[in-house]
Amino acid sequence: MKTARNSYACKYRMAWVLVMFDLPVLTANQRREAANFRKDLIREGFMMLQFSVYARPCPSADRVESQVRRLKGLLPGGGEVRSLTITDAQWGRMLVFHSNKPSASEPMPEQLMFFCRPAPEKLVKTKTPPPRKAPKGASRRRLPRSGGL
């Protein structure tokens, strides 16, 4: 039986693929290509961090490699596209500011939390014993509740 992964070790197994791009948008065809590239990134599971910066979490190094291979097939004809892979620990140390105020970075998607994070204690279900049945012939009347705290 497999045991849950250590969350410390998982920070270094998990990786994020960042895609940054600068695409020309002077003609209608270029704008269409740029929009299609953004839509393709979203279909591949990337989330938009900024208008031309997208990120996608990957649970393993194999997934990172396959994601980068698929990314190469999506590249538009013009412009510049860069890809960078960072660990989950590096992602967690990211500083994010909104209007000069610190903000939290994007959380890991829930479907990947299953692989790395142990379930919270309050969500663990325990078996409850079945309700007791009264013996035959016993009275079913209710007793009055006490008024004390």
Summary of the structure (lengths in Angstrom):
residues: 149
radius of gyration: 26.0
end to end distance: 47.2
largest distance: 88.4
contacts: 297
relative contact order: 0.19
helix: 35%
strand: 21%
